[in-house]
């Protein structure tokens, strides 16, 4: 094996990366418009022609791919208690590369049943009850899902004592479904990996056909997986390393896009300040997707989250410049041309990171008990994060990358947030994490060495 080609079928663009195994180097990259409305192979072939013109290679020993084409993997989750099974199901879904459009708790109502119909998700994750616990809610919700006149793909990951009953309800209704281990088998144990595996399998078995990627699949040497799944694998590998190669340790990764900002934290999140943990202990590998935080499509929503009157603007720009840039970004394909536009774009990338980390990270509260005051932690403590990695066009191309990434660190006004206190900033300037997540399935040591080579310090 000498040459590997990785392909990312994105919603807008298809991205190719050509890799020489012997030199452990990227020899060419290419981008072409994703022709999802006709045949994704057309966009792929256009990008492949560019690869050939850049490096002269037509044939590759391995071709591996991921996809977020046609909007990625849309999911609805249903659980019992919001702070327990609903939270656990959402963590499991996002870790598998899904975008959770809506989460429902307790018994699904007729109005919520209609809402699920209108959302028309790719997958429904049905949870509820610890093993041996509540049985009624998940059975009720299975019946409600069974009545929805859509070809739903349902993953059942709830109370194991009624798993067979739930499966029979869905089977009788003709709903394709998979049963896996409970996402919350007991109150102190979140079990996301079986669900993550089931979502991946369902994507491979069913969703690829719905997205029109089945013909592209025939050209690959391995099964196409969701793009965030590959990014997750790459981030996890970079943090943990392999038996032969050491990883970076505790890392935090930001991918700032036009529509969403994805955050990946790789650390155990154990308390450094609190004496108690409230709620679920979160997994070592965690991903959150902020669907309303982006620097193009979601810019109006991002604007609503920023207090522009108090925000500190980059030198040389005004609120008028910011508003002009927002108006220009109504064309979501726009790129900054002038220095003022570049600084405005940089301003929003900084705030996208700040808002998304504030939502992702844990926090502490003061609680008074019979033993006196104690600090109680909810979520993950990222205080000791070693490296913060940024990617996405607005980060990679920003005039001041430190300015953008600094917002991920603990600020004087973050009195109760468990954000990193200090960390080294790195840049995935070639957007290589997804490609290396794919390569890791072929040679994990190679993928790790290449990430260390191409993810650079600031």
C-alpha positions, 0 to 999 in steps of 0.5 A: 500500500503506497497511496490512500485517497480520503473523501469527504462528501460534504453538504456543499463541497466534496473534499479529497486528500491524497496521502503518500504512505511512505513519506507520511505526507499529504501530496494533494488536496482538492475541493469540488461542489457536491452534486447531491441533487444528481449524482455525488460521483460527478463532484467526486470525479471533478475533484479527482481530476484536480488531484490528478493534475496536482500530483499525477496520480490516477489510481489509489491503493485505498479509497475511504470516505465519510459523508455529511451530504444532504444535511448530515444525520438528523436525529430525534431522541426520546427518553424518560427524565430530562437530566438522565435518560434524555441527556444520556441519549443526546450524548450518545447521538452526538458522539456518533455524528448525529445532529439532534434536532429535538429531544423529548422527555416522559410520554410523547404527546399527540402534538409531539408525535406530529412534531416528529412527523414534521421533523422527518428525522433520519433516525429516532433514538428511543430510550427510557428507564434504567434496567429494571426501572420504569417500563411504561414510558418507553412502551408508550413511546414505542406505540406512539412512534409506531403510529407515525406514517414515516419509514422511521429507523429506530434505535432502542436503547432503554430498559432491557426488561421491556426491550423485547416488548418494544421491539415487537411493537415496532416490528408489528408496525413495520418499523425498521429498528435495532435493539442495543444495550441500555444507554443508561443501565443504572443511575451512575453509568452512561453507556454510549458506545453500543448506541454509537455503534448502532447509529454507525451501522444504521447509517451504513445499512440504510441512510447511505441509500437515502442520501444517494451515496450507494453508487459511490460506496461501490468505489470505496474500499471500506464503508462510508461513515458519517463525517463527524464520526470520522472527526470524533475518531481522529480527535480521540486518537490524537488524545489517547494515542496508540500502543506504539505512539503517544497521544497529546493528552487532554484536548479540546477541539473546535470546528467552526462552520457556517451553520454549526460549531462542533466541540469535542472534549477528550478528557475524564473531566474529574473535579479539580474544584468541586467536592461532589458531582451532580447528575451523570458522569460524562464520558471521556470523549464528548461531542456537542453540536451547536446548531444555532451557532455558525458564521454564515447560515446561522449568523442571525442566531449567533448575533442574538447571543452576543451583547454587541453593546458590551462586546470588545471589537477588534481594533479598527472596526465599528458596530456599523462594520459588523452590521455591514458584514452580517448583511453581506453574509446573507450570501452564505458563500461570501468570503472576507475580502477587505481587512474590515471584513476579515476582522468582522469575520474573526469577531464572530468566529471568536464568539462562536467558540466562546458560546459553544464552550460555555454550553459544552463545559461543566460548572460548579454551584455552591450548595449549603448542607448540614456539613457546611458549604460544598461545591457541586460539579455538573458536567465535565471539568476542562480546567486542565486541558493541555491543547486547544485545537481550532479548525474551520475556514473562519478560524484557519484564515483569521488574521489573529488566530490567538484572538479567536481561540483565546475565548475558549479559556476561562475569563474573569467573568466566568465565575462558575464555568470549568473552562480551561485555565491555560492551554497551548493553541494548535491549528488544524490548518489543512482540516485533516482530522476527518481524513485521519479518522478514516486513515486510522481504520487502515493504520492508526499509527500512521494517522496519529503521526500525520496529525502530529505533523500537520496540526501545528502550533501557533 
